[in-house]
Amino acid sequence: MKKIYLIFLLLMGCDYLDIQPNDRIPSSQYYNSVDEAYQALLGAYEPIRTMKMNYVDPFPLFSIALFSECMSDNVNGGANKKQTNNPYQEANQFEMSPIRSEAFWRRSYNGISRVNSLFHNWENITIKQGEEARANNILGEAYFLRAHYYFELLRMYENVILTTEPIDGTSWRSFKQEDPEKVYAQATDDYLKSFELMAETDPERGRMSMYASKAELLKMFLFYTGYYEKEALPRTDGSTFTLDNAIALADDIYLNSGKRLLPKYADNFDPLTSNWNDEVLLEIPHVDSGLPGWTGIKSGNIMCRASGPWGGKGKAFDATYADGWANGVPRRKLLSIWDDPNDERKMATILTAEEVEEGQNEDGFDPENAQFPIKIGWQHTGLYNKKYSTFASIQPSIAINLNYGMNHHAIRFADVILMAGELYLRKGNTGKALEYVNLVRTRANAAALAAIDEETLFAERNRELALEGVRYHDLLRRYGQSRLATVKTILDVKNYTPESNEIDRYGEAGKSEDYEIDFKVEQRGFLPIPIVELDVHPELQQNNGY
């Protein structure tokens, strides 16, 4: 009966089928006021924190930071078992499928599309007297966001599409990949334009300041000039953003951003107090009140759940850590990267299986007969990420897998200090480089270094930033495209013998072949172009090695 009635309505052209949706505004009627521009800006921010593999894959949400870390030599892919659709495992073993490489591409172009729409309609916005500063902030943040999304695309895929206009009809079918240099030039210009417009402090929590944009331009400068072995970043007018420009930018952030090193290193990752702290320049917000479901909308920090120990018990058991998925488990060799026994960063970075069990069993428990022993997963090491984990103190009450309300600190002031040291080292000013590097060591209660070189500086970056999603791209840019064979010697794992331990769950467990890794130089360190994009864009070409 319902089917017959629907056909009748269609034949009669009934007005009921022509009613405009009353829960949305068509773009032709939008962008009239600064308030509407603000709403559009928030829409452009949204993809910065949400991540879904693709529309059809059963694997749920995943974390860009954890994914990046899994491509480094710091961690194993982990999880409770070897899985056919686990992106962390695929990233760790450099077997990323074009079917599951869609997430970064889709989220970034989603954000770019929203920004381009805002730019395209900017002239339609009525800016009233007294709204000029607010309007400038919105426009500046839009420039920052487009640069951010393009930088993410470039360092993940290299060969990407450049578009600065809204998509019209089927014009997207003719899109082609641009020379990466041209896309980098556009991103450089967008960052620089953002500086002129953005506020010096965050306009509100969740939005970015001028100094967040400046810090990310530093990161892009170091990646581009390192990986492509260039002296400067290109700009669209043929000029360049030079090493001296980058040094001036780093000093500006250091002197004028208002950011500082927290007195205690571990305070950066306190689950109860670390959000919106004075050390973070680029902070990705998460909440603990998202709705149930795996859509990726309104979700918390999935890195916490994904990195958490498998076998934690949580609040109901008065435990310290709740149950997690044990992805991105640190390798045993990571225990030895801190050169000073007093360095507080080691204890704040690495969580051991012993700590987990001690936190959920009675005092004085017998580890051989623990009431709640840790579970042994794939590529098990007995170690976990302590910076982002399933902290029982913030275990969500709904959508427990999704809603850890711990923000991700994408760029900390310590990272900027180390980047400044690196820039001065490139310039040949070892004294200034050493001064900057020793600032982070002193904060961590590690002895000051007496000398500095490239090897020492990158080792220090890993001591400070391990398990935060930085290491892999640091390796790529340190050695550059001409020395990817050296990167391979660092990342490859061959004929590995897992450690033997009287209590296996406290050490490594598994077969030698579980740990095998083969970095493929021909892939140049980048992901495959998603197959769904190749299917609908006849002009796109797959990246090398796939």
C-alpha positions in Angstrom: 0.0 0.0 0.0 2.8 2.4 0.8 4.5 1.7 -2.5 1.3 2.4 -4.4 0.8 5.7 -2.6 4.4 6.8 -3.4 3.9 6.0 -7.1 0.7 8.1 -7.0 2.6 11.0 -5.5 5.3 10.8 -8.1 2.8 10.7 -11.0 0.8 13.6 -9.6 3.9 15.7 -8.9 2.7 16.3 -5.4 4.0 19.4 -3.7 4.9 17.3 -0.6 7.9 15.9 -2.5 9.1 19.4 -3.4 9.3 20.8 0.1 12.8 22.2 0.9 14.5 20.6 4.0 13.8 22.8 7.0 16.9 21.7 8.9 19.5 23.2 6.6 20.3 26.3 4.6 21.2 26.0 0.9 24.6 27.6 0.0 22.9 30.1 -2.2 21.2 31.6 0.9 24.2 31.3 3.2 27.3 33.4 3.9 25.4 36.6 4.6 26.8 37.5 8.0 29.9 37.1 10.2 28.0 34.7 12.3 27.4 32.4 9.3 31.0 32.7 8.3 31.9 31.6 11.9 29.6 28.6 11.5 31.3 27.7 8.2 34.7 28.0 9.8 33.7 25.5 12.5 32.6 23.1 9.8 36.1 23.5 8.2 37.7 22.7 11.6 35.7 19.5 12.1 37.8 17.2 9.9 40.9 18.1 11.9 39.8 15.8 14.7 37.7 13.1 13.0 39.0 10.0 11.2 37.3 7.1 9.5 39.1 4.6 7.3 36.6 4.7 4.5 32.9 4.2 3.9 33.0 0.4 3.5 35.8 -0.9 5.7 34.7 -2.5 9.0 37.7 -1.0 10.8 36.4 1.9 12.9 38.1 5.2 13.6 41.8 5.6 13.8 44.4 8.2 14.9 46.7 10.0 12.5 49.4 10.4 15.2 49.3 6.7 16.1 49.3 5.7 12.5 52.4 7.9 11.8 54.1 6.5 14.9 53.5 2.9 13.6 55.6 3.7 10.5 58.5 4.6 12.7 61.1 2.4 14.4 59.6 3.2 17.8 56.7 0.8 17.9 55.1 -2.4 16.6 51.6 -2.4 15.0 50.3 -4.5 17.9 46.6 -5.4 18.6 45.1 -8.5 20.1 45.9 -10.5 16.9 47.0 -10.2 13.4 44.1 -8.6 11.5 43.4 -8.2 7.8 42.0 -4.7 8.1 44.1 -3.1 10.8 45.7 0.1 9.5 48.3 0.3 12.3 49.6 -3.2 11.4 49.6 -2.3 7.7 51.4 1.0 8.4 53.9 -0.8 10.6 54.8 -3.4 8.0 54.5 -1.0 5.0 51.7 -3.0 3.5 49.1 -0.2 3.3 46.4 -1.2 0.9 45.0 1.5 -1.5 41.6 0.3 -0.3 42.4 1.5 3.2 44.5 4.6 2.5 41.5 6.8 2.0 41.2 8.4 5.4 43.8 11.1 5.3 42.8 12.0 1.7 39.1 12.2 2.4 39.3 14.2 5.6 41.8 16.7 4.2 39.8 17.4 1.0 36.7 17.6 3.1 38.3 20.4 5.0 39.8 22.0 1.9 36.4 22.0 0.2 34.7 23.7 3.1 37.5 26.4 3.3 37.3 27.0 -0.4 33.5 27.5 -0.2 34.0 30.0 2.6 36.6 31.9 0.5 34.4 31.8 -2.6 31.5 33.4 -0.8 33.5 35.8 1.4 32.5 38.9 -0.7 28.8 38.1 0.1 29.3 38.5 3.8 28.2 41.8 5.4 30.8 42.8 8.0 29.2 45.3 10.4 31.0 48.0 12.2 32.9 46.5 15.1 33.1 43.0 13.5 36.3 43.6 11.5 38.6 41.9 14.0 36.3 38.9 14.3 36.0 38.6 10.5 39.8 38.8 10.1 40.3 36.0 12.6 37.9 33.8 10.7 39.5 34.5 7.4 43.0 34.0 8.8 42.0 30.7 10.4 40.6 29.5 7.1 43.9 30.2 5.4 45.7 28.2 8.2 43.3 25.3 7.8 43.7 25.0 4.1 47.5 25.1 4.5 47.2 22.5 7.3 45.2 20.1 5.2 47.5 20.4 2.2 50.6 19.8 4.3 49.0 16.7 5.7 48.2 15.5 2.2 51.7 16.3 0.9 53.6 14.4 3.6 51.3 11.4 3.4 50.8 11.1 -0.4 53.2 13.6 -2.1 51.3 13.6 -5.4 48.0 15.3 -4.7 45.3 17.5 -6.3 45.5 21.3 -5.9 42.2 23.2 -5.9 41.5 26.6 -4.4 37.9 26.9 -5.8 34.7 25.1 -4.8 33.9 22.1 -6.9 31.4 22.9 -9.7 29.2 20.1 -11.1 31.4 17.4 -12.5 34.6 19.5 -12.8 36.3 17.2 -10.3 36.6 14.5 -13.0 39.2 16.6 -14.7 41.4 17.1 -11.7 45.1 16.1 -12.0 47.9 15.8 -9.6 50.1 18.8 -9.4 53.8 19.0 -9.0 54.3 18.8 -5.2 56.4 22.0 -5.3 53.4 23.9 -6.6 51.2 22.6 -3.8 53.9 23.4 -1.2 54.0 27.0 -2.6 50.3 27.4 -2.2 50.4 26.1 1.4 53.3 28.4 2.2 51.4 31.4 0.9 48.3 30.3 2.9 50.3 30.1 6.1 51.9 33.5 5.6 48.5 35.1 4.8 47.1 33.6 8.0 49.7 35.4 10.1 48.4 38.8 9.0 44.8 38.0 10.1 44.8 35.5 12.9 44.6 36.5 16.6 47.8 36.2 18.7 46.0 34.0 21.2 43.3 31.4 20.6 40.0 33.1 20.0 38.3 30.3 21.9 39.2 26.8 22.8 39.4 24.5 19.8 40.4 27.3 17.4 44.0 28.2 16.5 46.1 31.3 17.0 48.7 32.9 14.7 51.4 31.1 16.6 49.9 27.6 15.9 50.1 28.5 12.2 53.7 29.8 12.6 54.7 26.6 14.3 53.3 24.4 11.6 55.0 26.4 8.9 58.2 25.6 10.7 57.4 22.0 10.6 56.6 22.1 6.9 59.8 24.0 6.1 61.9 21.4 7.8 60.0 18.5 6.1 60.1 20.0 2.6 63.7 21.2 2.7 64.9 18.0 4.4 63.1 15.4 2.3 63.6 17.2 -1.0 67.1 18.5 -0.1 66.2 22.1 -0.8 67.4 25.3 0.7 64.0 27.0 1.0 60.2 26.6 0.6 58.7 27.8 -2.7 56.1 30.5 -3.0 53.5 31.1 -5.7 55.2 34.3 -6.9 58.5 32.6 -7.5 60.1 33.9 -4.3 61.1 31.6 -1.4 60.7 31.2 2.4 64.3 30.9 3.5 66.3 29.4 6.4 66.7 32.9 7.7 62.9 33.5 7.5 62.4 30.2 9.4 64.9 31.2 12.1 63.2 34.5 12.6 59.9 32.7 12.8 61.2 30.3 15.4 62.6 33.1 17.5 59.3 35.0 17.3 57.4 32.0 18.6 59.9 31.5 21.4 59.9 35.1 22.5 56.3 36.3 21.8 53.9 33.4 21.8 53.3 33.3 25.5 53.9 29.6 25.5 56.4 28.0 27.9 57.7 24.6 29.0 55.7 23.2 31.8 57.7 22.7 35.0 57.2 18.9 34.8 57.4 17.0 31.5 54.7 14.5 32.6 52.2 17.3 33.1 51.8 17.4 29.3 50.1 14.1 29.5 48.2 14.2 32.8 44.7 12.9 31.7 43.0 15.3 34.2 44.9 18.5 33.7 46.8 18.4 30.4 44.0 19.9 28.1 44.7 23.5 27.1 48.0 23.7 29.0 50.5 26.5 28.5 52.9 24.3 26.4 50.7 23.4 23.5 50.5 25.6 20.4 48.5 23.3 18.1 45.9 21.4 20.1 43.3 19.0 18.6 40.3 19.0 20.9 38.3 15.9 21.9 35.3 15.4 24.1 33.9 12.6 26.2 30.2 13.1 25.3 30.0 11.9 21.7 27.1 9.7 20.7 27.5 5.9 20.4 28.4 4.6 17.0 31.4 4.3 14.7 30.8 7.2 12.4 33.6 9.4 13.7 31.4 12.3 14.4 31.7 14.0 17.9 34.2 11.4 19.0 36.9 11.5 21.6 40.6 10.8 21.2 40.7 7.3 19.6 44.4 7.1 20.2 43.7 6.6 23.9 41.6 3.5 23.3 43.8 2.2 20.5 47.0 2.6 22.5 45.7 1.3 25.8 46.9 -2.0 27.3 44.9 -5.1 26.5 43.7 -6.4 29.8 43.2 -3.2 31.8 40.1 -3.2 34.1 39.0 0.4 34.5 37.0 2.4 37.0 34.7 -0.5 38.1 37.8 -2.3 39.5 39.4 0.8 41.0 42.2 0.4 38.4 44.6 2.9 36.9 44.1 1.8 33.2 41.1 0.5 31.4 41.0 -2.0 28.7 42.5 -1.0 25.3 43.4 -2.4 22.0 47.2 -2.5 22.4 48.1 -1.0 19.1 51.4 0.8 18.6 53.1 -1.0 21.4 56.6 0.4 22.0 59.6 -1.8 21.0 61.9 -3.0 23.8 64.8 -1.0 22.3 62.9 2.2 23.1 63.8 1.7 26.7 67.4 2.5 26.0 67.1 5.8 24.0 67.2 8.0 27.1 70.9 8.6 27.8 70.6 9.9 31.4 69.1 7.7 34.2 67.6 10.8 35.8 65.7 11.8 32.6 62.0 12.0 33.6 60.8 11.5 30.1 61.3 7.8 30.0 58.9 7.1 32.9 56.4 9.6 31.4 56.5 7.9 28.0 56.7 4.2 28.6 54.0 2.2 30.4 54.9 -1.3 31.4 52.7 -4.4 31.8 53.9 -4.5 35.5 52.6 -1.0 36.1 49.2 -2.0 34.6 48.9 -5.0 36.8 50.0 -3.2 39.9 47.4 -0.6 39.2 44.5 -3.1 39.1 45.6 -5.8 41.7 45.9 -5.5 45.4 49.2 -4.2 46.9 51.7 -7.0 47.2 50.1 -9.1 44.4 52.0 -12.1 43.1 52.7 -11.5 39.4 52.8 -15.2 38.7 49.2 -15.5 40.1 47.8 -12.1 39.4 44.1 -11.8 39.7 43.9 -9.6 36.5 47.0 -10.4 34.4 47.7 -8.4 31.2 46.7 -10.1 28.0 49.3 -11.0 25.4 48.6 -9.6 21.9 50.3 -9.7 18.5 53.8 -8.3 18.5 53.5 -8.1 22.2 56.4 -6.3 24.1 55.0 -5.8 27.5 55.2 -2.0 26.9 52.5 0.6 26.1 52.1 4.3 25.3 51.8 6.2 28.5 51.2 9.6 27.0 47.8 8.7 25.4 46.1 5.7 27.0 43.0 4.3 28.5 43.3 6.3 31.7 40.6 5.0 34.1 40.3 8.5 35.6 38.8 9.8 32.4 37.1 6.6 31.2 33.9 7.7 29.5 30.5 6.7 30.7 29.0 6.3 27.2 30.6 5.1 23.9 33.5 3.8 25.9 35.6 3.0 22.8 35.3 6.5 21.4 35.0 9.1 24.0 38.3 9.6 25.8 38.2 13.4 26.3 41.9 13.9 26.2 43.1 16.5 23.6 46.0 15.6 21.3 49.0 18.0 21.5 50.0 18.1 17.8 52.7 20.7 18.3 54.2 21.5 21.7 56.5 24.4 22.7 59.2 21.8 23.3 58.9 20.7 19.6 59.3 24.4 18.5 62.4 24.8 20.7 64.0 21.7 19.2 63.1 22.9 15.7 64.7 26.2 16.5 67.8 24.4 17.6 67.8 22.4 14.3 67.5 25.6 12.3 70.4 27.2 14.1 72.4 24.0 13.6 71.8 24.2 9.8 73.0 27.8 9.9 76.2 26.8 11.6 75.4 28.4 15.0 76.1 25.4 17.2 76.1 27.5 20.4 72.5 28.7 19.9 71.5 25.2 18.8 72.9 23.8 22.0 71.3 26.4 24.1 67.8 25.6 22.7 68.3 21.8 23.0 69.5 22.0 26.6 66.3 23.8 27.6 64.2 20.7 27.1 66.9 18.5 28.7 67.0 20.6 31.8 63.3 20.6 32.1 63.4 16.8 32.0 66.1 16.6 34.7 68.7 15.3 32.2 72.2 16.5 32.2 73.0 19.3 29.7 74.8 18.3 26.5 78.3 19.7 26.0 78.2 19.5 22.2 75.6 19.2 19.4 75.4 17.6 16.0 72.7 16.3 13.7 72.8 12.8 15.3 72.5 14.2 18.8 69.7 16.6 17.9 67.5 14.0 16.3 68.1 11.6 19.2 66.9 14.4 21.5 63.8 14.9 19.4 62.9 11.3 19.9 63.5 11.4 23.6 61.2 14.4 23.9 58.6 13.5 21.3 58.5 9.7 21.2 55.0 8.1 20.7 53.5 11.5 19.7 53.5 10.7 15.9 56.6 12.7 15.0 59.4 10.1 14.5 58.6 8.7 11.0 58.6 12.0 9.2 61.7 13.1 11.2 63.5 10.1 9.7 62.3 10.9 6.1 63.3 14.5 6.3 66.6 13.9 8.1 67.9 11.5 5.3 66.0 12.9 2.4 64.8 11.3 -0.8 68.4 10.5 -1.9 69.1 8.5 1.2 66.0 6.4 1.6 68.2 3.3 1.6 69.5 4.6 5.0 65.9 5.0 6.2 65.4 1.4 5.2 68.3 0.2 7.3 66.7 1.9 10.3 63.1 0.7 9.7 63.7 -2.8 8.5 63.4 -5.8 10.9 64.9 -9.1 9.7 65.5 -12.4 11.4 64.4 -10.9 14.8 64.5 -13.1 17.8 61.9 -12.0 20.5 63.2 -11.7 24.0 62.8 -14.6 26.4 61.3 -13.7 29.7 60.3 -15.8 32.7 56.9 -14.0 32.7 56.1 -13.7 29.0 53.5 -10.9 29.4 56.3 -8.7 30.8 58.5 -9.1 27.7 58.1 -10.1 24.1 56.0 -12.9 22.9 55.4 -14.2 19.4 57.2 -15.7 16.4 60.2 -14.1 14.6 58.2 -13.6 11.5 55.6 -11.5 13.4 58.2 -8.8 13.8 59.4 -8.7 10.2 59.3 -5.3 8.5 60.3 -4.4 4.9 60.4 -0.7 4.1 60.0 -0.3 0.4 62.3 2.4 -1.0 60.4 2.5 -4.3 57.4 3.8 -2.4 59.5 6.8 -1.4 57.9 6.8 2.1 54.4 7.8 1.0 51.0 6.1 1.0 49.2 4.8 -2.0 46.6 7.1 -3.7 43.2 5.7 -2.6 41.7 3.2 -5.1 38.3 4.9 -4.8 39.9 8.1 -6.1 41.7 6.3 -9.0 38.4 4.7 -10.0 36.5 8.0 -10.4 39.4 10.3 -11.5 40.7 9.1 -14.8 43.6 11.5 -14.8 45.1 10.4 -11.4 48.1 8.2 -11.3 49.1 5.7 -8.5 52.2 6.5 -6.5 55.3 4.5 -7.2 55.7 1.1 -5.7 52.0 0.2 -5.4 
